[in-house]
Amino acid sequence: MDFPDSEVMDSDLSTIVDFNHINSTKSTATSSVKAGISSTSGVHELLECPVCTNSMYPPIHQCPNGHTLCSSCKVRVQNHCPTCRQELGNIRCLALEKVAESLELPCRYLNHGCSEIFPYYSKLKHEQLCKFRPYNCPYAGSECLIAGDIPTLITHLRDDHKVDMHDGCTFNHRYVKSKPHEVENATWMLTVFNCFGQHFCLHFEAFLLGMAPVYMAFLRFMGEDSDAKNFSYSLEVGGNGRKLIWQGVPRSIRDDHRKVRDSYDGLIIHRNMALFFSGSCRQELKLRVTGRIWREQ
């Protein structure tokens, strides 16, 4: 990332920053992270915002007494130092920003398997895309905050959400609802399939598309988007001699469930059509959704 230079206003940094302390802790921190250990003292501590405790990136602000904080928290504390209550003004701690440029730190997902080491200012960008970062629970319809690797999520879905687990690359599911006219933004069902040594989530739910109630089925891949593109799937629903077919590429669970749903990337069935598929009485929803997953060559 490139950051603009700016002038320091109303401050003599030499009276505020202890350079001997920074130089000694910098070498300690750098040597530690090159050995695969994230420094928890010295410069690494100096670069931790005292308000949000996140790593600070330019512009790093400081008060006249030398207390530092990140630019986001400067607004949050209404331009007053949270340590000494002095007015912050527009003082930049350029010395600390320069020191950060020389640091190399391991990815925060070191314990999850990422062994990469990055310059301080590149580390954050990498971590936003790191393939070792935990996945969020793909279960929709609840505010589940669980995150972890794929095996952890599989166990969590099975034990905590009681999700049906199936082996195989074809599926044939029947969805029944006694009061199909009561469509409120609600998730109906999640089923997990294990095939090709991978796991896939089949979603089926009812929601309002504008003012029109619809049903939607779509598939998500439990892994990265680059791997999801190696697979395709088809969905089919019908009745009374009519049929709807959808073919697509599963979306990674990195994409939020609502994001996938609101992009309409799946099989969408309007309620009138769904009731027509269900039979002549139109008083009960009975949909059979079939499909399969295959690997692209």
N, C-alpha and C positions, 0 to 999 in steps of 0.2 A: 504494500500500500504506500502511496506517496502522500506526504503530509506537507502543507505549506509552511514556510518559515514565517515567523512573526517576531516582532521586537518585544523585549521584556520591558515593562513599564514600572517605574518607581521602585526598583528593587536592585540591590547589590547581591547577586547570587553567592558571591564568595563569603558573605557573612551569614548565609542561611544554610547552605549545603556543605556538609562535612565531606570533602573530596577524598581524604585519606580513608574514611570509613567506606565510601562508595567503591574506591579502587580495590581495597582489600576484599570486600564482600563480593565484588564483581568476579574476581578470579576464582573465589571459592565456589560461587554459584555456577559459573561456567564449567569448571572442572567436574562438579558434582553431576550436572545434567548430562555431560558427555559420557559419564559412567552409567547413565540410565537412571539417575535419581533426580527427582524434581526438588529443587532447592526450596526449603520452607523458611529460610532466614535470609539475612543480608539484603541484597538488592531485590530479591523476589518479594520480600516483605515490604520494602520501600515502594514497590510498584503495585501494591494492593490498596485499593481505595478504602479508606476507613469507614465509609458510609455503606456502600453496597458490597464491599469485600471482593469485587471483581478486579481483574488486572486492568491497569490504567493504560490508555493509549492517547496519543496527542489529540487535542491539546491537554496536557496535564497542568492543572491550576494549583496555585499555592497562595496562602495568605501572607501578610507581611512578616509573620513569625515563622514561616517556613513549613507550615502544615499543608499537605497536598491532598487533592481529591480529583476525581474524574470530572469531565465536562458535563455528563448527565446529572451527576449529583450536585454540581454547582448550582444548577437551576432548582433542584429539589430543596436545597437548604436556603433558598432565597438569598443567594450571594453573601452568606455569612459563614465563616469557618465553623464547622461543627465541633472543633476542638477548643478553640479559644474565643469564638464568637466575634473575632475581628472581621471587618468588611473585606471581602475577597478582592474586589476590583478586577483588573484584567492582567494579573501577573501570571506568566507562564514559567514553569520550572523546566527550562531548556536543558539544564545539566542532566536532570533525570531522564529526559527524553533521549538525549544522546547516549547515555549509559545503556538504556533499553535497546538501542540499535545494535549494540555489541553482544547482547546476550543470545545464547542458543538454549532452547528449552525443549523437553520432550512433550509430545502430544498428551493432553489430559487423559486420553483413553489408553495410556500405557498399560494399565492393568487389564484392559480388554483385548490386548494383542497388538496395538500399534507401537512399533519400535522406532518410528521416525522422530528426528530432532529438527527443529525449525528455528530460524531467527525469530526473535520476540514478536516483531510486527507481522510475520507471516503465519504465526502459530494460530491465531484466532480464525483466520480465513480457512486454514486447513481443517480445524476442528468442526467448522460448520458443515463440512462435506466428508469428514473422515468416515470410511466404511466400517470402522470398528465402534462408532458411537452407538449407544443402545437404541433399540427400536421402541416406539411407544406401543402400548397395547392396542391391537386393531379392533377390539370389541367396541361396537357402536351402541348407543342407547344408554350409556352410563358415563359418568365422569371418572373413568378409571385412570389413575396416575401411575400405574405400574409400567416400568421400562426395563429392558434387558435384552440379552441376545435371543436368537430364535428358539433354542431349546428351553430357555427359561419361560418364554412367552407361550410355547406349546403347553408346558406343564400348567402354567397359570390359567390359560383358556380352558383346559380340560377340568382342572380341579376347582377353580374359583368361579368361572362363568358357566361351567357345565356344558361347554360346547361339544357338539357331536363331532367325533373324529372318524374319518373314513380313509381306507387305503384304496388306491386305484385312480384311474384317470378319466372315468366316466361317472356321471351322477344322474339320478332320477329321483327328484323330490316332489312331494305333493304338499301344497300349502292350502290350508283350510281356515276360513274365518266365517263365523256365524253371522256377524253384523258388518258386512263389507262397506256399508254407508258411513260408518264411524271411522273416518280417516283423519287421524291426527298425526303430526310429525312424529312418527314412532318407528323404531327399528323392530323388525319382526324376527329375523333369524340369521345366525352366522353358523356356517359349517366349515370345517377344516378338512382338506384333502391332502393326503401324502402320496405323491407320485413323482417319478424321476428323481427320487432322493431329495425332493423339495416339498415345501408346504404352501398351500394356496387357501385363501379365505373366500368362500362364496357368500355374498351378502344378498338378502332378499328383504325388501322393506316397502312400506307405504309412506307416502308423503304428499304434500300439495305442490303441484307445479303451477305456480300462479294461483288461480282459483280452482284448478282442475285436480282432483285426486288421481294419483297414479301409483302403480307398483313398479318396482325396479329391481333387477337382478344384475350383479356384476361381480367380477373376480379380482382379487388382489393377491399379489405375490409376496410371500414372506421373505424378503431379501431386497437387494439393491435393484434400482431401475435398470441398470446395464444388464443384469442377469434376467430380469423379467422379460426383456425384449427377445429372449431366446425361446419364448413360449407363445402359443396362441390358444384361444379357446372359443367354443361356440355354445350358445344357449338357444333353446327351442321351447316354445310354449304354444298351445293351440287347443282346438276343440271344435266340434260341429263342422268338421271339414275344412277349417281354416287353420293357418299356422303363421307364427312370427318367428323369425330366426335372426340371431345376432352373432356376429363373429368379431372378435377383437383381440387385443393384447392385454394381458393382466397388468394392472398398475401396481407399483411397489407400495408397500405399507408405509414407506417414507412419505407418501402423499396421504394427507389426512382423509379420513373416510368422507367427511362432508365435502371436501374439495372434489373428490372423485364423483360423488353423487351429484353435486351441483354442476358438474361439467357434462352430465348426462352421458357419460361414457359407459354405457351398458344397455341392457334390454329394458325398454320402457313400455309398459302396458297400461293404457288408459282404463279407468274403472269400467266404463261401458263395454269395452272390448273384453276385459277380464271376466265380467259377468256373463257375456255372451259365450266365452269359452267354457264357463262353469256349467252351463246347461240352461234349460228353458225357464226354470223357476226364478232365476236372478235374485234370489233371496240369500244365497250362501255362496261364498267364494270357494271354488275348488279348482286350483291351478296345479298342473303338473309341469314342472320345469325339468327338462333333460339337457344334457350337455356333455362335452368332453374337453380334455386338455391335451395338447400335443406339443412336441418339441420341434421347433423350426430347424431345418437343415442348414 
